[in-house]
Amino acid sequence: MTEQLLSALIAIGIMILVGFPVHEFSHAYAAYRLGDSTARWQGRLTLDPRVHFDPIGGLMLLVGAVLTGGRFFLGWAKPTPVNPYNLQFGRRGEAIVALAGPLSNLLMAAAVAIPLRLIAMDAGLVDTIRSSDVVLFIFNTAGFFVLINVFLMVFNLLPIPPLDGWRVLLGMLDARTAYTLRQYEQYGFLLILVLILFGAPLVSGLAGTVLSFLLGR
């Protein structure tokens, strides 16, 4: 196993323990603030990783990293239950709840990327990091944590059911158009499968653009 892949796997572990819970908690908290306590009643308004973990989603994240040598990441946690009929602002409220998850990924990525960017601008610090295998390993793992969050943010914002981006899209459209589009939700998982098989360059390209912005490349 290469050091790069090992860094990626550790970052995945951090993502499962921290990133996924923050993502799902963000959905739950946004829903709670907008009037829906469904997630709270089901014990999902928490950062406890055990209640958010989805075995298949976690396995997908791991397998994708292993098969691509730490270059592609796709996975998910257990979806947060939301009753849209309880939310303020109707479909707009549903869109806000959906957007809260990917936004949390962006904030987590930025929180780590900004220090990495500042460090990379200091030649002395870069030399210090390169002189220590342990410090360099930690630095690379932090970079993978940023990368994974960016990948998952981009993936979740794609307007494909049942991803967050689909609910954001429906919330932005007029009621009639949204109702018409809902009939295509039954094909969502098929579209995601096609995306996984053939859309990796698209996701990677979009993620690379966001990553370059965060890291100032």
Backbone as JSON, one array per atom type, in Angstrom:
{
  "sequence": "MTEQLLSALIAIGIMILVGFPVHEFSHAYAAYRLGDSTARWQGRLTLDPRVHFDPIGGLMLLVGAVLTGGRFFLGWAKPTPVNPYNLQFGRRGEAIVALAGPLSNLLMAAAVAIPLRLIAMDAGLVDTIRSSDVVLFIFNTAGFFVLINVFLMVFNLLPIPPLDGWRVLLGMLDARTAYTLRQYEQYGFLLILVLILFGAPLVSGLAGTVLSFLLGR",
  "N": [[0.85, -1.19, 0.0], [0.61, 2.18, -0.93], [1.92, 5.29, 0.43], [0.32, 7.43, -0.23], [-2.2, 6.3, -0.74], [-2.69, 5.24, 1.78], [-2.88, 7.59, 3.28], [-5.21, 8.58, 2.13], [-7.06, 6.65, 2.93], [-7.07, 6.96, 5.7], [-8.08, 9.55, 5.81], [-10.61, 9.01, 4.84], [-11.6, 7.53, 6.97], [-11.71, 9.57, 8.89], [-13.58, 11.13, 7.65], [-15.88, 9.51, 7.78], [-16.23, 9.42, 10.53], [-16.41, 12.09, 11.25], [-17.0, 13.93, 9.07], [-19.32, 12.89, 7.63], [-21.24, 12.73, 9.8], [-21.43, 15.52, 10.42], [-22.46, 16.52, 8.03], [-25.01, 15.22, 7.86], [-26.12, 16.03, 10.29], [-26.33, 18.73, 9.78], [-28.38, 18.81, 7.87], [-30.46, 17.85, 9.55], [-30.52, 19.78, 11.58], [-31.14, 22.13, 10.18], [-33.68, 21.43, 9.26], [-34.99, 21.17, 11.71], [-34.87, 23.8, 12.68], [-36.52, 24.97, 10.88], [-38.95, 24.0, 11.51], [-39.51, 21.25, 11.46], [-39.41, 18.36, 13.31], [-38.79, 15.73, 12.86], [-36.29, 14.38, 12.37], [-35.06, 14.89, 14.81], [-36.73, 13.52, 16.61], [-36.17, 10.94, 15.83], [-33.64, 10.57, 16.7], [-31.58, 11.7, 15.19], [-30.59, 14.23, 15.31], [-27.83, 14.83, 16.0], [-24.25, 14.49, 16.47], [-23.2, 12.04, 16.62], [-21.46, 9.51, 15.13], [-22.33, 6.9, 14.83], [-25.1, 6.75, 14.46], [-25.48, 7.82, 12.01], [-24.13, 6.37, 10.17], [-23.87, 4.57, 7.15], [-23.55, 1.42, 5.91], [-23.23, 0.58, 3.19], [-22.8, 2.99, 1.83], [-20.46, 3.85, 3.12], [-18.76, 1.78, 2.39], [-18.68, 2.11, -0.38], [-17.3, 4.52, -0.56], [-14.81, 3.73, 0.38], [-14.09, 1.66, -1.44], [-14.06, 3.04, -3.89], [-11.89, 4.77, -3.48], [-9.76, 2.95, -3.18], [-9.76, 1.57, -5.66], [-9.1, 3.6, -7.41], [-6.74, 4.54, -6.52], [-6.83, 6.59, -4.65], [-7.93, 8.79, -5.99], [-10.56, 9.26, -6.61], [-13.66, 9.79, -5.08], [-16.59, 8.64, -3.67], [-19.43, 8.41, -1.81], [-21.77, 7.92, 0.9], [-23.84, 8.84, 3.74], [-26.33, 7.65, 6.11], [-29.48, 8.65, 5.0], [-31.03, 11.65, 6.18], [-34.12, 11.81, 7.86], [-36.83, 13.75, 6.78], [-39.77, 15.63, 7.03], [-41.38, 17.27, 4.68], [-43.79, 18.64, 4.82], [-43.94, 19.8, 7.25], [-42.24, 21.9, 7.24], [-41.3, 25.35, 7.27], [-41.93, 27.83, 4.76], [-42.51, 26.1, 2.68], [-41.7, 24.47, -0.35], [-39.4, 25.9, -0.69], [-38.3, 25.86, 1.83], [-37.68, 23.14, 1.98], [-35.67, 23.05, 0.07], [-33.73, 24.6, 1.33], [-33.08, 22.97, 3.52], [-32.03, 20.78, 2.14], [-29.81, 21.97, 0.94], [-28.22, 22.53, 3.09], [-26.58, 20.35, 3.84], [-24.55, 19.83, 1.69], [-23.42, 22.4, 1.88], [-22.23, 22.3, 4.38], [-20.17, 20.51, 3.83], [-18.62, 22.07, 2.14], [-17.83, 24.09, 3.92], [-16.35, 22.59, 5.79], [-14.3, 21.71, 4.12], [-13.15, 24.18, 3.42], [-12.32, 25.08, 5.94], [-10.14, 23.48, 6.48], [-8.63, 23.71, 4.18], [-7.83, 26.39, 3.97], [-5.82, 26.87, 6.04], [-3.92, 25.03, 5.01], [-3.37, 26.21, 2.57], [-2.19, 28.63, 3.38], [0.07, 27.65, 4.67], [1.37, 26.48, 2.51], [2.21, 28.71, 1.18], [4.38, 29.6, 2.51], [7.66, 29.19, 2.25], [9.57, 28.3, 4.06], [8.07, 26.85, 5.96], [7.09, 24.85, 4.3], [9.44, 23.48, 3.62], [10.08, 22.54, 6.15], [7.97, 20.78, 6.64], [8.39, 18.9, 4.62], [10.69, 17.79, 5.5], [10.08, 16.04, 7.49], [8.74, 12.91, 7.72], [6.47, 12.12, 9.1], [5.04, 14.51, 9.62], [4.63, 15.35, 7.0], [2.99, 13.28, 6.13], [0.7, 13.73, 7.69], [0.0, 16.23, 6.69], [-0.63, 15.55, 4.03], [-2.79, 13.84, 4.5], [-4.64, 15.64, 5.54], [-5.04, 17.12, 3.24], [-6.34, 15.23, 1.64], [-8.69, 15.0, 3.1], [-9.86, 17.45, 2.56], [-10.2, 17.14, -0.2], [-12.01, 14.94, -0.35], [-14.29, 16.04, 0.86], [-14.89, 18.05, -0.98], [-15.4, 16.54, -3.29], [-17.7, 15.13, -2.42], [-19.45, 17.22, -1.91], [-19.8, 18.32, -4.5], [-20.87, 16.07, -5.82], [-23.27, 15.66, -4.37], [-24.66, 17.96, -5.0], [-25.46, 17.67, -7.58], [-28.18, 17.76, -9.84], [-29.88, 15.34, -9.53], [-32.24, 12.91, -8.71], [-32.0, 10.77, -5.8], [-30.5, 12.93, -4.79], [-29.16, 15.76, -2.93], [-29.03, 18.03, -4.52], [-31.14, 17.72, -6.3], [-33.43, 18.21, -4.76], [-32.91, 20.83, -4.11], [-33.08, 21.98, -6.64], [-35.82, 21.51, -7.28], [-36.98, 23.11, -5.35], [-36.38, 25.61, -6.29], [-37.8, 25.95, -8.57], [-40.97, 26.73, -10.2], [-44.16, 25.67, -8.88], [-45.66, 24.04, -10.61], [-43.85, 23.11, -12.58], [-42.06, 21.77, -10.92], [-43.72, 19.75, -9.94], [-44.16, 18.32, -12.29], [-41.59, 17.38, -12.85], [-41.15, 15.64, -10.74], [-42.14, 13.16, -11.43], [-40.1, 11.83, -12.6], [-38.48, 10.91, -10.64], [-38.38, 8.23, -10.04], [-36.45, 7.17, -11.64], [-34.09, 7.84, -10.57], [-32.01, 6.35, -9.16], [-31.05, 4.78, -11.21], [-29.97, 6.72, -12.87], [-27.95, 7.65, -11.19], [-26.35, 5.38, -11.08], [-25.49, 5.27, -13.75], [-24.05, 7.64, -13.73], [-22.0, 7.0, -11.92], [-20.69, 5.03, -13.38], [-20.02, 6.25, -15.83], [-19.75, 8.97, -15.49], [-17.62, 9.89, -14.02], [-15.41, 11.56, -14.9], [-16.72, 14.04, -15.16], [-17.58, 14.66, -12.53], [-15.07, 14.66, -11.28], [-13.82, 16.76, -12.65], [-15.39, 19.02, -11.95], [-15.02, 18.94, -9.18], [-12.27, 19.35, -9.1], [-12.1, 21.99, -9.97], [-13.33, 23.42, -7.87], [-11.61, 22.68, -5.8], [-9.19, 23.8, -6.66], [-9.8, 26.48, -6.41], [-10.15, 26.72, -3.63], [-7.61, 26.06, -2.68], [-6.07, 27.87, -3.93], [-4.77, 27.43, -6.37]],
  "CA": [[0.0, 0.0, 0.0], [1.39, 3.41, -1.0], [1.63, 6.27, 1.47], [-0.78, 8.26, -0.7], [-3.44, 5.57, -0.51], [-2.88, 5.15, 3.23], [-3.39, 8.9, 3.69], [-6.59, 8.67, 1.67], [-7.9, 5.76, 3.76], [-7.23, 7.6, 7.01], [-8.99, 10.67, 5.59], [-11.94, 8.42, 4.74], [-12.02, 7.23, 8.34], [-12.08, 10.85, 9.51], [-14.83, 11.55, 7.0], [-16.97, 8.71, 8.33], [-16.4, 9.76, 11.95], [-16.66, 13.52, 11.44], [-17.61, 14.59, 7.92], [-20.69, 12.42, 7.4], [-22.13, 13.21, 10.86], [-21.65, 16.96, 10.28], [-23.34, 16.68, 6.87], [-26.39, 14.83, 8.19], [-26.57, 16.91, 11.37], [-26.7, 20.0, 9.15], [-29.74, 18.61, 7.36], [-31.38, 17.71, 10.67], [-30.62, 21.04, 12.31], [-31.87, 23.06, 9.32], [-35.09, 21.03, 9.3], [-35.51, 21.49, 13.04], [-35.05, 25.25, 12.79], [-37.61, 25.36, 9.98], [-40.22, 23.51, 12.03], [-39.71, 19.8, 11.38], [-38.66, 17.66, 14.37], [-38.72, 14.31, 12.53], [-34.93, 13.88, 12.61], [-34.81, 14.96, 16.25], [-37.46, 12.43, 17.25], [-35.53, 9.68, 15.46], [-32.28, 10.55, 17.22], [-30.61, 12.07, 14.17], [-30.08, 15.57, 15.56], [-26.65, 14.52, 16.8], [-23.01, 14.28, 15.73], [-22.76, 10.67, 16.88], [-21.3, 8.85, 13.82], [-22.99, 5.58, 14.78], [-26.49, 6.84, 14.0], [-25.5, 8.32, 10.63], [-23.32, 5.5, 9.3], [-24.52, 3.68, 6.19], [-22.5, 0.47, 5.51], [-23.01, 0.58, 1.74], [-22.19, 4.27, 1.47], [-19.09, 3.85, 3.6], [-17.99, 0.83, 1.57], [-18.48, 2.74, -1.69], [-16.24, 5.52, -0.4], [-13.56, 2.98, 0.53], [-13.79, 0.95, -2.69], [-13.69, 4.03, -4.91], [-10.54, 5.25, -3.2], [-8.81, 1.86, -3.42], [-9.7, 1.26, -7.09], [-8.51, 4.72, -8.16], [-5.5, 4.97, -5.88], [-7.04, 7.84, -3.92], [-8.2, 9.9, -6.92], [-12.0, 9.45, -6.8], [-14.35, 9.49, -3.83], [-18.04, 8.7, -3.78], [-20.06, 7.64, -0.74], [-22.87, 8.63, 1.56], [-24.28, 8.4, 5.06], [-27.76, 7.33, 6.15], [-30.25, 9.88, 4.75], [-31.75, 12.23, 7.3], [-35.56, 11.88, 7.59], [-37.42, 15.09, 6.81], [-41.16, 15.73, 6.58], [-41.45, 18.61, 4.08], [-45.05, 19.3, 5.13], [-43.77, 20.52, 8.51], [-41.26, 22.95, 7.07], [-41.69, 26.7, 6.86], [-41.6, 28.26, 3.39], [-42.85, 25.08, 1.69], [-40.61, 23.85, -1.11], [-38.18, 26.68, -0.43], [-37.74, 25.31, 3.07], [-37.08, 21.85, 1.64], [-34.42, 23.34, -0.63], [-32.76, 25.07, 2.33], [-32.64, 21.79, 4.26], [-31.19, 19.99, 1.24], [-28.56, 22.68, 0.68], [-27.42, 22.59, 4.32], [-25.59, 19.27, 3.86], [-23.4, 20.18, 0.86], [-22.77, 23.6, 2.39], [-21.36, 21.88, 5.48], [-18.97, 19.94, 3.22], [-17.8, 23.19, 1.66], [-17.25, 24.76, 5.08], [-15.3, 21.72, 6.33], [-13.17, 21.76, 3.18], [-12.51, 25.49, 3.54], [-11.69, 25.19, 7.25], [-8.84, 22.79, 6.42], [-7.88, 24.16, 3.0], [-7.24, 27.72, 4.18], [-4.51, 26.71, 6.68], [-3.0, 24.37, 4.09], [-2.97, 27.2, 1.58], [-1.28, 29.57, 4.03], [1.33, 26.94, 4.9], [2.02, 26.28, 1.21], [2.76, 29.99, 0.73], [5.58, 29.86, 3.29], [8.68, 28.24, 1.81], [10.21, 27.71, 5.23], [7.17, 25.83, 6.51], [7.05, 23.74, 3.34], [10.68, 22.72, 3.81], [9.97, 21.85, 7.44], [7.03, 19.67, 6.46], [9.02, 17.89, 3.78], [11.82, 17.18, 6.21], [9.55, 15.08, 8.44], [7.79, 12.0, 7.08], [5.21, 12.1, 9.87], [4.34, 15.78, 9.37], [4.2, 15.32, 5.6], [1.87, 12.35, 6.06], [-0.45, 14.44, 8.26], [-0.34, 17.27, 5.72], [-1.29, 14.9, 2.89], [-4.08, 13.35, 4.96], [-5.52, 16.82, 5.6], [-5.38, 17.44, 1.86], [-7.35, 14.27, 1.19], [-9.94, 15.35, 3.76], [-10.42, 18.55, 1.75], [-10.6, 16.57, -1.49], [-13.2, 14.13, -0.17], [-15.42, 16.94, 1.1], [-15.22, 18.72, -2.24], [-16.04, 15.54, -4.14], [-19.05, 14.82, -1.95], [-20.27, 18.41, -2.12], [-20.14, 18.38, -5.92], [-21.75, 14.94, -6.12], [-24.58, 15.86, -3.76], [-25.33, 19.1, -5.61], [-25.94, 17.34, -8.92], [-29.66, 17.73, -9.83], [-30.34, 13.98, -9.82], [-32.88, 12.31, -7.52], [-32.52, 11.54, -4.66], [-29.42, 13.75, -4.24], [-29.57, 17.05, -2.38], [-29.18, 18.98, -5.61], [-32.47, 17.54, -6.89], [-34.4, 18.91, -3.93], [-32.63, 22.25, -4.27], [-33.63, 22.37, -7.94], [-37.29, 21.56, -7.19], [-37.34, 24.24, -4.52], [-36.16, 26.85, -7.03], [-38.72, 26.0, -9.7], [-42.37, 26.96, -9.88], [-44.82, 24.45, -8.38], [-46.11, 23.18, -11.72], [-42.67, 22.46, -13.16], [-41.54, 20.84, -9.92], [-44.62, 18.59, -9.92], [-43.92, 17.55, -13.51], [-40.29, 16.72, -12.75], [-41.16, 14.6, -9.71], [-42.46, 11.86, -12.01], [-38.87, 11.19, -13.04], [-37.69, 10.51, -9.48], [-38.24, 6.78, -10.03], [-35.27, 6.79, -12.43], [-32.94, 8.45, -9.93], [-30.91, 5.44, -8.86], [-30.48, 4.37, -12.49], [-29.13, 7.83, -13.31], [-26.76, 7.66, -10.35], [-25.51, 4.27, -11.54], [-24.86, 5.72, -15.0], [-23.07, 8.65, -13.35], [-20.86, 6.31, -11.32], [-19.98, 4.26, -14.41], [-19.53, 7.03, -16.96], [-19.67, 10.4, -15.21], [-16.51, 10.22, -13.12], [-14.65, 12.75, -15.35], [-17.5, 15.24, -14.88], [-17.48, 14.94, -11.09], [-13.68, 14.99, -10.98], [-13.54, 18.07, -13.2], [-16.04, 20.02, -11.11], [-14.33, 18.93, -7.89], [-10.96, 19.96, -9.3], [-12.28, 23.45, -10.06], [-13.57, 23.93, -6.5], [-10.39, 22.46, -5.03], [-8.21, 24.79, -7.08], [-10.2, 27.76, -5.82], [-9.9, 26.69, -2.17], [-6.18, 25.97, -2.4], [-5.38, 28.96, -4.61], [-3.86, 26.94, -7.41]],
  "C": [[0.88, 1.25, 0.0], [1.0, 4.36, 0.12], [0.44, 7.16, 1.08], [-2.12, 7.58, -0.42], [-3.73, 5.45, 0.99], [-3.41, 6.48, 3.78], [-4.86, 9.04, 3.33], [-7.51, 7.83, 2.55], [-8.11, 6.35, 5.16], [-8.18, 8.79, 6.9], [-10.43, 10.18, 5.46], [-12.48, 8.08, 6.12], [-12.46, 8.48, 9.08], [-13.4, 11.34, 8.94], [-16.02, 10.81, 7.58], [-17.28, 9.11, 9.77], [-16.81, 11.21, 12.17], [-17.47, 14.12, 10.29], [-19.05, 14.19, 7.67], [-21.64, 12.88, 8.52], [-22.43, 14.71, 10.76], [-22.62, 17.23, 9.14], [-24.79, 16.37, 7.25], [-26.96, 15.66, 9.34], [-27.03, 18.25, 10.8], [-28.09, 19.92, 8.54], [-30.76, 18.62, 8.51], [-31.6, 19.03, 11.39], [-31.41, 22.07, 11.49], [-33.36, 22.73, 9.33], [-35.73, 21.39, 10.63], [-35.78, 22.97, 13.18], [-36.2, 25.73, 11.92], [-38.93, 24.7, 10.36], [-40.46, 22.03, 11.99], [-38.81, 19.08, 12.39], [-38.5, 16.17, 14.09], [-37.35, 13.73, 12.85], [-34.6, 13.88, 14.09], [-35.49, 13.81, 16.97], [-36.82, 11.07, 16.97], [-34.06, 9.63, 15.87], [-31.21, 10.95, 16.24], [-30.07, 13.48, 14.34], [-28.88, 15.46, 16.5], [-25.44, 14.38, 15.89], [-22.43, 12.89, 15.98], [-22.66, 9.91, 15.55], [-22.04, 7.52, 13.71], [-24.4, 5.66, 14.21], [-26.58, 7.31, 12.55], [-24.81, 7.36, 9.65], [-24.19, 4.61, 8.43], [-23.44, 2.72, 5.66], [-22.19, 0.51, 4.02], [-22.33, 1.87, 1.31], [-20.75, 4.36, 1.92], [-18.2, 2.93, 2.78], [-17.7, 1.41, 0.19], [-17.34, 3.76, -1.63], [-14.88, 4.84, -0.35], [-13.15, 2.33, -0.79], [-13.35, 1.91, -3.78], [-12.27, 4.53, -4.73], [-9.5, 4.2, -3.54], [-8.64, 1.61, -4.93], [-9.02, 2.36, -7.9], [-7.22, 5.22, -7.55], [-5.63, 6.31, -5.17], [-7.3, 9.03, -4.81], [-9.69, 10.16, -7.11], [-12.73, 8.97, -5.54], [-15.86, 9.68, -4.0], [-18.66, 7.82, -2.71], [-21.13, 8.48, -0.09], [-23.12, 8.06, 2.94], [-25.76, 8.05, 4.99], [-28.56, 8.62, 5.96], [-31.01, 10.35, 5.98], [-33.24, 12.33, 6.99], [-36.09, 13.3, 7.76], [-38.86, 15.01, 6.31], [-41.36, 17.13, 6.01], [-42.73, 19.36, 4.43], [-44.97, 20.08, 6.45], [-42.89, 21.76, 8.37], [-41.9, 24.3, 6.74], [-41.24, 26.94, 5.42], [-41.82, 27.18, 2.34], [-41.66, 24.47, 1.0], [-39.3, 24.61, -0.94], [-37.5, 26.18, 0.84], [-37.07, 23.97, 2.82], [-35.75, 22.04, 0.93], [-33.34, 23.8, 0.34], [-32.2, 23.89, 3.13], [-31.69, 20.95, 3.41], [-29.83, 20.65, 1.04], [-27.64, 22.69, 1.9], [-26.32, 21.54, 4.35], [-24.37, 19.58, 3.01], [-22.66, 21.43, 1.33], [-21.83, 23.26, 3.55], [-20.07, 21.25, 4.95], [-18.03, 21.04, 2.73], [-17.11, 23.9, 2.82], [-16.14, 23.92, 5.71], [-14.07, 21.74, 5.44], [-12.41, 23.07, 3.33], [-11.75, 25.62, 4.86], [-10.31, 24.52, 7.28], [-7.99, 23.34, 5.28], [-7.19, 25.49, 3.23], [-5.91, 27.62, 4.93], [-3.49, 26.04, 5.78], [-2.47, 25.35, 3.05], [-1.96, 28.19, 2.16], [0.09, 28.93, 4.27], [2.11, 26.8, 3.6], [2.66, 27.55, 0.69], [4.06, 30.34, 1.45], [6.63, 28.8, 2.96], [9.36, 27.56, 2.98], [9.37, 26.61, 5.84], [7.1, 24.62, 5.59], [8.28, 22.87, 3.49], [10.65, 21.92, 5.12], [9.07, 20.63, 7.33], [7.68, 18.54, 5.67], [10.16, 17.17, 4.48], [11.37, 16.12, 7.21], [8.5, 14.2, 7.77], [6.44, 12.01, 7.79], [4.39, 13.35, 9.58], [3.83, 15.82, 7.94], [3.0, 14.4, 5.42], [0.59, 13.01, 6.58], [-0.94, 15.52, 7.29], [-1.11, 16.67, 4.53], [-2.67, 14.37, 3.28], [-5.09, 14.49, 5.05], [-5.96, 17.22, 4.2], [-6.44, 16.5, 1.31], [-8.7, 14.54, 1.84], [-10.64, 16.48, 3.01], [-10.98, 17.99, 0.45], [-11.89, 15.77, -1.38], [-14.43, 15.01, 0.04], [-15.85, 17.65, -0.17], [-15.92, 17.76, -3.19], [-17.49, 15.31, -3.72], [-19.98, 16.02, -2.07], [-20.74, 18.49, -3.57], [-21.13, 17.28, -6.29], [-23.16, 15.2, -5.6], [-25.34, 17.01, -4.4], [-25.78, 18.83, -7.04], [-27.46, 17.19, -8.88], [-30.22, 16.38, -10.28], [-31.01, 13.42, -8.57], [-32.16, 11.04, -7.11], [-31.47, 12.44, -4.02], [-29.96, 15.1, -3.76], [-29.82, 18.08, -3.48], [-30.54, 18.9, -6.28], [-33.5, 18.31, -6.09], [-34.16, 20.43, -3.97], [-33.24, 22.76, -5.57], [-35.15, 22.5, -7.87], [-37.75, 22.76, -6.37], [-37.2, 25.57, -5.23], [-37.14, 27.03, -8.18], [-40.14, 26.34, -9.25], [-43.05, 25.62, -9.58], [-45.2, 23.51, -9.51], [-44.95, 22.41, -12.34], [-42.1, 21.42, -12.2], [-42.4, 19.58, -9.87], [-44.38, 17.7, -11.14], [-42.62, 16.75, -13.41], [-40.29, 15.56, -11.75], [-41.48, 13.22, -10.28], [-41.22, 11.11, -12.49], [-38.0, 10.71, -11.86], [-37.47, 9.0, -9.43], [-37.01, 6.3, -10.8], [-33.97, 7.28, -11.78], [-31.77, 7.51, -9.73], [-30.26, 4.91, -10.14], [-29.55, 5.46, -13.02], [-27.84, 7.91, -12.49], [-25.8, 6.55, -10.75], [-24.78, 4.65, -12.82], [-23.77, 6.75, -14.69], [-21.82, 8.01, -12.78], [-20.01, 5.63, -12.4], [-19.33, 5.15, -15.47], [-19.3, 8.52, -16.65], [-18.54, 10.82, -14.29], [-15.7, 11.43, -13.59], [-15.38, 14.06, -15.05], [-17.37, 15.64, -13.42], [-16.06, 15.37, -10.74], [-13.32, 16.4, -11.47], [-14.13, 19.19, -12.35], [-15.35, 20.11, -9.74], [-12.97, 19.6, -7.99], [-11.03, 21.48, -9.36], [-12.46, 24.05, -8.68], [-12.31, 23.8, -5.66], [-9.32, 23.5, -5.37], [-8.52, 26.17, -6.49], [-9.85, 27.81, -4.33], [-8.41, 26.74, -1.86], [-5.38, 27.05, -3.12], [-4.43, 28.52, -5.68], [-4.21, 27.54, -8.76]]
}
